[in-house]
Amino acid sequence: MHIQPTPYDHPDAVKLQDAVQAEYRIRYDGEGDVTPLDPGMFVPPQGLYLLAYDPEGLPVASGAWRRQDENEEGYADGDAELKRMYVVPEARGLGLARRILALLEDDARAAGRTRMVLETGTAQPEAIALYASSGYEPCVKFGHYRDYDSSRCFAKPLR
């Protein structure tokens, strides 16, 4: 598997974003993630979007981080927010999410970010298990879904 930086609006990235939205709609009773995102949020050094490709050149996994600082949604100065972690069903269990997560943490750290944060939901137990096993701990809720009962927020120091 080959992992590479890719623009957030690249056709392969859009393909995986559509796939993750479809999965969210299944897991969350018809609702996708409506967090406002813009391709510019993932342009270094403000963030990074990664795609993993299989040996045939098909996109099979994604992950990104974007810069956040203190604001009305509960972020803190120095935050890097994890976004769009996804692995297609056929490639799950190969360690791709863990590899992408480590690369994103390293990049955010190199960009001067001090804490990686993420929001996920109770209908994604696999994601919660990945983050817990990677050193993330529950934190005060933040972001677009902070008032939802099903929302779970996690953080990990990067320094």
C-alpha positions as CSV (number, residue, x, y, z in Angstrom):
1,M,0.0,0.0,0.0
2,H,1.2,3.5,-0.9
3,I,0.2,6.5,1.2
4,Q,0.5,10.0,-0.3
5,P,-0.6,13.6,0.3
6,T,-3.5,14.4,-2.0
7,P,-5.6,17.5,-2.4
8,Y,-8.9,17.3,-0.5
9,D,-10.9,17.9,-3.7
10,H,-9.0,15.4,-5.9
11,P,-11.4,12.9,-7.6
12,D,-10.0,10.0,-5.6
13,A,-10.5,11.9,-2.3
14,V,-14.0,12.8,-3.3
15,K,-14.7,9.1,-4.0
16,L,-13.7,8.1,-0.5
17,Q,-15.5,11.1,1.1
18,D,-18.7,9.9,-0.7
19,A,-18.1,6.4,0.6
20,V,-17.6,7.5,4.2
21,Q,-20.7,9.7,4.0
22,A,-22.7,6.7,2.8
23,E,-21.4,4.7,5.8
24,Y,-22.3,7.5,8.2
25,R,-25.8,7.6,6.8
26,I,-26.2,3.9,7.5
27,R,-24.7,4.0,11.0
28,Y,-26.5,7.3,12.0
29,D,-30.0,6.8,10.7
30,G,-29.7,8.7,7.5
31,E,-27.4,11.5,8.6
32,G,-24.0,12.2,7.1
33,D,-21.3,14.4,8.6
34,V,-22.3,18.1,7.9
35,T,-19.2,19.6,9.5
36,P,-18.3,22.5,7.2
37,L,-15.0,21.7,5.4
38,D,-13.1,23.4,2.7
39,P,-10.2,22.1,0.6
40,G,-8.0,24.9,1.8
41,M,-8.2,23.6,5.4
42,F,-6.0,20.7,4.4
43,V,-3.2,22.5,2.5
44,P,0.1,22.3,4.4
45,P,1.0,23.8,6.8
46,Q,-2.6,24.4,7.8
47,G,-3.4,20.7,7.5
48,L,-2.8,17.6,5.4
49,Y,-5.0,15.1,3.5
50,L,-3.6,11.6,2.9
51,L,-4.8,8.8,0.6
52,A,-3.7,5.2,0.6
53,Y,-3.7,3.3,-2.7
54,D,-3.7,-0.4,-3.2
55,P,-1.2,-2.1,-5.6
56,E,-3.7,-1.7,-8.4
57,G,-3.8,2.1,-7.8
58,L,-7.3,2.2,-6.3
59,P,-7.8,4.6,-3.3
60,V,-8.6,2.5,-0.2
61,A,-8.1,4.7,2.8
62,S,-8.0,8.3,3.8
63,G,-7.3,10.6,6.7
64,A,-6.6,14.3,7.4
65,W,-5.9,16.9,9.9
66,R,-6.7,20.6,10.0
67,R,-5.5,23.4,12.1
68,Q,-7.7,24.6,14.9
69,D,-7.2,27.3,17.6
70,E,-9.4,28.5,20.4
71,N,-12.9,29.4,19.2
72,E,-16.6,29.2,20.1
73,E,-16.8,25.5,19.2
74,G,-14.5,24.5,22.1
75,Y,-11.1,24.1,20.3
76,A,-7.9,25.2,22.1
77,D,-4.9,27.0,20.7
78,G,-2.5,24.5,19.1
79,D,-5.1,21.9,18.2
80,A,-4.9,19.7,15.1
81,E,-8.3,18.1,14.3
82,L,-8.4,14.7,12.8
83,K,-10.9,14.4,9.9
84,R,-12.0,11.9,7.3
85,M,-10.4,8.8,8.6
86,Y,-11.8,6.0,6.5
87,V,-10.9,2.6,5.2
88,V,-12.9,0.8,2.5
89,P,-14.4,-2.5,3.8
90,E,-12.2,-4.6,1.5
91,A,-9.0,-3.1,3.1
92,R,-9.9,-3.2,6.7
93,G,-7.7,-5.1,9.1
94,L,-4.5,-4.3,7.3
95,G,-3.4,-1.5,9.7
96,L,-4.0,1.3,7.2
97,A,-5.9,3.5,9.6
98,R,-3.1,3.1,12.2
99,R,-0.4,4.0,9.7
100,I,-2.3,7.0,8.4
101,L,-3.0,8.2,12.0
102,A,0.7,8.0,12.8
103,L,1.7,10.0,9.7
104,L,-0.9,12.6,10.5
105,E,0.3,13.0,14.1
106,D,3.9,13.4,12.9
107,D,2.9,16.0,10.3
108,A,0.8,18.0,12.8
109,R,3.6,17.9,15.3
110,A,6.1,19.1,12.7
111,A,3.6,22.0,11.8
112,G,3.8,23.1,15.5
113,R,0.5,21.7,16.6
114,T,0.5,20.6,20.3
115,R,-2.7,18.4,20.5
116,M,-4.5,16.1,18.1
117,V,-8.3,16.1,18.7
118,L,-11.1,14.2,17.1
119,E,-14.8,13.7,17.3
120,T,-16.5,10.4,16.5
121,G,-19.7,8.7,17.5
122,T,-21.1,5.8,19.4
123,A,-22.0,4.0,16.2
124,Q,-18.3,3.8,15.3
125,P,-16.9,1.4,18.0
126,E,-14.0,0.4,15.7
127,A,-12.9,4.0,15.5
128,I,-13.2,4.5,19.3
129,A,-11.1,1.3,19.8
130,L,-8.4,2.5,17.4
131,Y,-8.1,5.9,19.0
132,A,-8.1,4.5,22.6
133,S,-5.3,2.0,21.6
134,S,-3.3,4.8,20.0
135,G,-3.2,6.9,23.2
136,Y,-6.2,9.1,22.8
137,E,-8.3,9.9,25.9
138,P,-11.8,11.3,26.3
139,C,-11.9,15.1,26.5
140,V,-14.4,17.9,26.8
141,K,-16.6,17.9,23.7
142,F,-15.9,20.4,20.9
143,G,-16.9,21.0,17.3
144,H,-20.0,20.8,15.2
145,Y,-21.5,17.8,17.1
146,R,-20.6,18.8,20.7
147,D,-24.2,18.9,21.8
148,Y,-25.1,15.4,20.4
149,D,-25.5,12.6,22.9
150,S,-23.9,10.2,20.5
151,S,-20.8,12.4,20.1
152,R,-17.5,11.3,21.6
153,C,-14.4,13.5,21.6
154,F,-10.8,12.4,22.2
155,A,-7.4,14.2,22.5
156,K,-3.8,13.2,22.5
157,P,-0.8,15.5,23.3
158,L,1.6,15.8,20.4
159,R,4.6,17.0,22.5
